[in-house]
Each structure stands twice: as C-alpha cells, then as structure tokens.
Amino acid sequence: MNSLYKIISRSVLMTSLIALLLLLMNFFFTLTWLQEHPQDYPMHYRTISDNLILENQQYHLTPEGMNQLQQEFDWAMLLDAKGSIIWSWQLPESLHHDYTLNEVAAFSRWYLQDYPVTIWTREDGLLVLGNMQGSYWKYVLTAPTASMEQLPSYFRSFALLNAVTALLLALLFGVWLYNKLKPISKSITALSVRQPVHLPEKGITGDLNRKLNNASAMLIRQQQKLHQRDETRTRWISGVSHDIRTPLSIVMGYASQLEEDNSLTCQQHQQAVIIRQQSERIKALISDLNLASKLEYGAHPLSLIRFSPAVLIRKTAVAFLNQYQDNSYPIEVEISAEAEATQIIADELLLQRVFENLIGNSIRHNPNGCTIAIDARIVEQQYQITIRDDGKGFPDTVLHSLRTNTSLQQHQDHGLGLTIVQQIIKAHNGIVHFSNISQGGCLVGIQLPCTLD
C-alpha cells in the first residue's frame, strides 16, 4: 500500500509541476501579447444601434435591440451633436445632464465617472452603452499593423511550444515511471508461469516488491507441496495396482484351468468363463487407472519416435475387424495422400491406445452394431483425425464432463477410456473434441502437430 501511495503521489506531483509550468509559460506569453496588441470586449452594440429607430420625433428601441441591451448592458443614452441627451434607458441619476465636447472626448476613452462605457457613432449622434461601476475592467493596448499581421504565426508557435513542452515532460515522466514498474511487470509474468521472483525491497516500489517476493515464495512452497502430493498419489496408485495384479493373475490362472477342465458341468464352465472375463476387466481397469494417474501428473514419460499415423490407424482397424468378423461393426478408413505421406513424432503405443479406446467405445456402447468411419488428413500443418459412428452417441452428461474436464466417475459405463484419450492427446500438445452428430452417432476430432516429409 505504501508503494502504491508513493507512485500515486509522485504522479500527482509530476502532473502538478507540468501543469504549473505550462500555466506560468502561458501567462507570460499571454501577458506579453496583451501588452503588444489591442483588445476590445466583444459587444453587440451595432445591433443595438441599428434597432434604435426614430419615429414621430421619438426614439424607439425594437424588442430585438432591447433584448440585446438587457443582456449586455445596465444603461444607455443617445447624445446629439451638442452633447444633449435625446434618448436614454435606465440612466443612473448622476448622469442626467448634458455633456460638453471635452466631456464626450474624455468618456470616449471607455470610462464615464467610473462607469465602463462603449461608444458607437451614429448619423444623429453618439450612442453610449454603459455598465455599473466596477463590473468591467477596460484597458487599451496598442500595436503596429505589422505585429497584428504576425498574430496567426505567433499563436501557432505558441501552441506548438505548449505541445512540445507538455509532450517532453510527459515523456520524461513516462520513462521514469516505466523503468520503475518494468521489473514489477516482469515479475508478475514470472509468477504466472510459476517462476521465482526476487525484487529489491527499496525505493518507491519497495513495499510492492516485498509483497511480490512473499507471493513468489508462497507459490513455490505450494508448488512443492502439490508436486510431493502428486508423486505420493501416483506411487500409491502404482503400488496398489501392482499389489492387486498378483492375486488377480492367480484368479485368472485358476479360472483358465477350470475352463479347460472337462470334468466340470456346463454351468461350472460358464461360471469359470465369467470369472476369467471379469478378472480381465478388472485388470484392464487397474491398468487404465494407473495410466490415467501417471498421465494426469506427468509421471508417464513419452517414448517419442517418428512413425506414420496412417499405418497405425490401419493396423488398429484390422485388429478390430478380425475380432468382429460377423460384419456387425464395419470400419471404413479414408486417408488423404498427404496424410499417407506424413510422419509425426509421438508415442506410438499411446496413440494406439487412443484409437483402441475410441473404436472400442463405439463397439461397447452399440451392442446392435454400428458403422465406424475413420478419416485422416492434413489441415494447416496439423494431423487431423476424425472417428465417428452412426450409433447412439454420447450422453449429454458425458459430453458436459468431457468439455469441462470434470470427473467421469459417475459414468461407469464409459470408464476411464475417454479420459485417457484426453490426457494422451494433451500430453502430445494436441486437441481433442467430442460431439454428437445430428443424424445420430458420435464424432471425435483429434488434431496433432506434425512434420511433413
């Protein structure tokens, strides 16, 4: 708070100094100009004079003229050539008399008995328009014609000088303030990417720097704790998975033996098959859980190699076609020539897992069969893969969980397969999008960075 107060006070002080300097400079140049150039208070006395009309040997002021007179003056009178008052309006009592030529010449210098006046010459006399005493300050300044001709150039130079001065002072202040705040800006950027910050805790920003240093230290401690927690969780899941696999392998082994035992009844054989199948399912779930945990916390290193995704897609599709030879799940593969000739650098086994999970998801959730279509092409230096089917599509709740990166645990029928797909694509700096097709079925779009041969 102290640093903020110092910055604001310095800004206010600098702004005040700039304003004061410009004010003094403007006052100096304005005063100089006023001393060299004549000025006159702009009045509409001509309008008043034109609307003062002689009718039937009496002077009459039109409404327009009266309105103008009331707006700008407090009294008025018309003197003839002899100095006699031939018309007046609200004339002060001290001015009710005739005037000699010397008196007229005196008050034509803009004052009549301390009343500020304005004079306008008419054919029939002299129109005197006045205000109350002390209401105006009248002055006279003189200047040669040559000086008046230079007036536009003078004001242009005057305005340019003001602009340059203000700009220069503002620029100097801006540079000073920028140099003070630049380290703070860099520190905030560093904090956003969880990098340590060490700022000097002195000067105008000392208090703010101290708070940023404290925030950096706190974030580092929290990051360390989170990292330790993630490592602990990953190790625990890996340990539990390992501990479960051993007895599960024994169960699966005995189930397989029971399947081959001819002395058992048909029902017992069927029960042994169910035990083995469910054990394999548990084993797969444990494997998925372990993989998902490692991917989430970055504990699964990527085995990056250069390979052709087109070859991997075909190999995976053929494996499923061989498994379902009744043609209930036909798989259509379409790969562009450019995608056919493109290789990417990625973890081949993990991407194979992505394709297996997505194809398997379509098969598992469409027991009556469906057509699966896989398309691969290159779009803006991205290897774009779409996998779609004409089945039931994703439930809305599942789509919401996938798009908001929330847990899919409540959707047990979908398991961890789709979550693992998201994590694998994310680990490869790619993008995956899940959606439903209006005509029926679901669509999964994948984009991966690629290198073109």
N, C-alpha and C positions, 0 to 999 in steps of 0.2 A: 504493500500500500504506500509506503514511503517513496519507493521508486516511481510509482505512478504519479504521486503528488509532485515529485521533483520534475518529472517530464512535463506535466501539465503546467506547472509554474514557470518553467523555462520557456515553454511555448507561448504562454500568455505574455511573459516579459519581452520576448523577442518580437512578438506581434505588436506589442505596445510601442516598442522602440521604433519599429518600421513605420507605424502609423504616425508617431510623433515627428520623426524625421521628415516624412512626406508632408505633414501639416506645416511644419516650420518652413520647409522649402517652398510650398505653395503660397504661404502667407508672404514670404519675402518677395517672390516673383510677382504676386498679385499686387502687393503694395507698390512695387516698382512700376508696374504697368499703370496703375491708377494715377500715379504721380506724373506720368508722361502722356496720358490720354484723357480727353474729356469724356464725361459721363452725364447722362441725363435720366431722370427717373421716368420710365415709360408710362405716360398718361394718355388717355383718350380725349385730350382737351379739344382736338379738332372736331371730333364727333359732337361734343357738347356745343361748340361754337356754331357748327352747321345747323344744329337743331334749335338755336336761339333765333326766333323769327320776329320781325316787326310787323304787326298787324293793327290797323286802325290806330296808328300813333302810339301803340303799346307793344312792349316786348313780351313774347310768349315762348316758353320752353316746351318742346314736344315731350310726350311721355318717354320716348326713347332717350332723349337728351337728359331728362330728369332722372331716369333710372341710372344712367351712366354717372351723372353728377353725384347722386346719393351714394353710389358705390365707392367713389374715389375721393370725394372732397367733402369738406364740412361747411363751406360757404362760398359764395361767388358774387361778383359785381361787374358791371359794364360801365366804363368811363368813356365820355365823349372826348373830342379833341381838346376841350378846355379843362379836362380833369374832373368834370362833374359826374356824379353817379346817376346814370339814366336807367339802370336796372340792377336789382340785387336779389340775393336769396340767402336767408339765414345769416345776414351780415352781423358780425359782432358789434356791440354798441360803441365800442371805442373807435370804430372805423366809419361812423356815419358822418362824413363830411366830404367836401371837395378836396382835390389834390392839385398842387401846382406841378408844373413840368419838372421841377427839380425833385419833388417827392416821387413822381412817377418814375423818373430815372433812377432814384435810389432803390425803390422796392422792386424794380425790374431786375435787380441783382439777386432776386429769389427770396427776399425777406421783407415783410411789411410789419413793423412793430413786433418783431419776433414771430410773426405768423409766416410759416413757409408758404410761398405762393408760386404759381405758374402763370406765365403771361402768354396770351395769344392775341395777335394783332388782327383786327377786323377792319373792313372799309368804314364802318361807322364808329369805330372807337377801339378801345383796348379791353379785352376780356381778362379779368383777374380771377383765378381759381385758387382758393386757399384751404388750408387745413389748420387745425388748432395748434396752439403753441406747444412746442416740444414733441410733436407727433412725427416729424421727419427731420432728418439731418441732410441739409443741402450743401453741396460743395461744388467747386468749379476747378477743373483741371484743363490745361491747355497742352496741345501737342501739334507739331508741324504736320502737314499733309503727308510728307514722306514717311513719318512714323506710323501714321494710320494705315498707309498702304502696306506696311510691313507687318500689320497685325495678324493676318492669317498665318504667315510664316512663323511669327512669334509663338502663337498658340500651338501650332504643330510641333515646334521644337520643345515647347513646354510640356505637352502631353507625352512626347517621346522620352523626354528626360525622366518624367514620373514613372513611365512604364519600365524603362531600363533600370532605374534605381530600385523600384519595388521588386523586379524580377531578380536582380543581382542579390539583394538582401535575402529574398526568399530562397534563392538557390543556395546561398551560403548556409543559411539555417537548415535547409533540407539536407545538405551534405553532412552537416554536423549531426543532425538527428539520425540520418541513415547509418552513419558509422557507429552510433551508439546502439541502435536497435538491430543492426545486421547480425551480430553474434546471437542475439535472442532468437531471431528468426531461424537461423541455422540450428540452434539448439532444439527448437520446437519440432523442426523437421526430423532431427535425430531421434527425438523422443517417440515420434510417430512410427519409426522403424525399430524401436527398442534398442537404440544405441546409447551408450553412456554419455553424459553431459558434464563438463567441468568448466564453469564460468567464473571469472574473477568477481569476488563479492565486495567490490569497492566501486566508488563513483556514483553517478546519477542513477544507474540501473542496478546498484549493488543489492538492494532488497529483493528485486525481481529475480536477479541472477541466483540469489541464495535459495529462493523458492523453487526455481527450475532445477538446481542441483539436488535439493531434497527430493523433488518428484522423481528425478532420474534414479537416485539411489533406491527409492521405494519401489519403482518399477523393476529395477534389476533384481531386488530381493524377491519380489513376487514372481518374476520370470524364472528365477532359480527354483523357487518352491514348486511352481507349476511343472517345470521340467522334471524335478525329482518325483513329483506325484505321478506324472505320465509314465516315467520309467518304471516306477513301482507297480503301477496298474498293468503295464504291458508285461512285466516279468511275472506278475501274479497270474494273469490270464494264460500266459505261455506255460507256466508251471502247472496250473490246473488242467490245461489241455493235455499236457504230457502225462499227468497222473491218471487222467481218465482213459487215455488211449490204451494203456497197458491192460487193464481189466476188460476194456471193450474189445480188444483184439482176442482175448481169451474167449469171451462170449461168442464172438463171431466165428472163432475156430470150432467151438463145440457145436454151434448151430449148423455149420457146414458139414461136420461129421454126422450130425443127426439127419441131415438131408440125404446123405448117401447110405444111411443105414436101412437096408431092405427089410429088417425085422419089424420096423415101426409101421403103424397103421397109416392109412392115407391122411387122416386128420392130424396125426402127430407130425407127418412130413410137412403138411401145410403150416402147422404151428412153428416148425423149425425154420421154414422159409420166411415167415413173418418176423421171427426173432432176428434172422440174419439181415433182412431188409431194413428193419427199424434200427438195428445196430449200425448198419452202413449209413443210414440217415443221420444218426447221432454223430457218427464220425465226421460226416460232411459238415454238419452244423458246427462242430467243435473247430474244424479246420477253417470254416468261414469266420467264426468268431475271432479266432487267433489272427487271421489275416486282416480282418477289419480293424482290430485293435492296433496292430502294427502300422497299418496304413494311416489311421487317424492321427497317431502320434509320431509319424515319420520314423518309425523304428524298422521299417522294411526297406532295405536298400534296393534300388533298381539295378537290375543287370542289363545295362544298355548295350544293344548290338544293332547293327544295320541289317534290316531284313525287308521283305516285301509283304505288306499287309494283304495284298491280293491273294498271295499263296496261302497265307494263314486263314483267310476267310473261306477259301475253297476247301482247305483241309478240314476245318471245323464243320462246314456244311456237309461234307461227305460222311464224316463220322456220325452225325445225327441221321442222315439218310440211311446209312447201313443199320442203324439201331431201330429205325421205324420203317421197315420195308413194306408195310401194308399201304403205303402211299397216303396215310391219313394226315401226314404233316409234310407236304411237298415244300421244298426250299428253292426259291428262284434267286439266282445270283447274277447281277449285272454290274460289270466293272468297266469303266471307260478306258480307252487306250492310254491316256495319260496316267491314270491311276495304276494301270497294269505295269507301267514302266517306272513307277516311283517307289523309292525305298525311304523308310524313315528310321530314325534312331530311337529305339524304345525298348522296353522289357517285353520280349515276345511272349513269354509264359503268362505274364499278367494280362496282356491284351487278348491272348487266347481265352483266358478266364472271363474276360468281358464278353466275348462273343458267345461262349458256352452259357454264361448266366442269362444273357438276353434271349437266346434261342430256347434255352431250357425253360425260361419263364413263360414264353408264349405257349410251349407244349404243355407245361404243367397246368396252366390256367384255362386251357381249352381242351377238355377231355374228349369232346366230339370231333376234334380235328380242326385244322386251320391251315391256311397258306401263308408261308413266311417268305418275305422278299427282302433281299439284301442288295443295296446299291452303294457303289463306291466311285467317287470322282474327286478331282482336284478343283477347289474353289478358292481363289485368292491366296495361293500358297498354303492352303490348309487341306489336309487329307480328310475329306468329308465322307462319313459312312452313315447310312440310314438303315435301320432294321425295323420292319413293320409287319403286322399280321392283320388278318381280317376277322379276328376273334372278338372276345367280349370287351377288350380294352381295360385300362386301369380304373380301379375305383377312384372316385373323386378325392376321398380321404388320403389315398396313397399318393396321388398327384400332388396334393397340398403338402404332404410331408416331404416329398422329393424336392419340390420347388422351394420350400422354406428351410430345407436341411434339418428338419426335425426327425425325431426317432420314428422308426418303422416297427418298433417292438409290438405295438398294438395290432399290427397287421401280420399275424403269424404266418398266414398263407403265402406271403411274399418273402418272408425270411430276411436274410442279410444280403441276398444276391444283388438287388438293385443298389443298396448302399455301397457294396463293394465296387460295383461298376462306377458309381460316382467318385469314389476315393481313388481308384486306379486312374481314371481319366484326369482327375485333378492333379495327381502326382506327376502326370506327363504334361502339365501345363495346357491341358486341353479343355474342351467344353462339351457337356452332355445335356441334352434336353429331352424331357419325357412329355408326351402329349397323347391325346386320343384323336382318332380320325372320325370325322363327322359321319362317314358312311358306315362306320363300325370298325373296331380294331384299335390297336395302339401303334405308336411310332416313337422310335428313339433315334435322335440325331446326335452324332459324335463328330467333333472337329479336333484334329490333332495337327500340331506343327510338323512340317515335313521338309525334306531336302530333295530337290529334283535332280535326277541324273541326266 
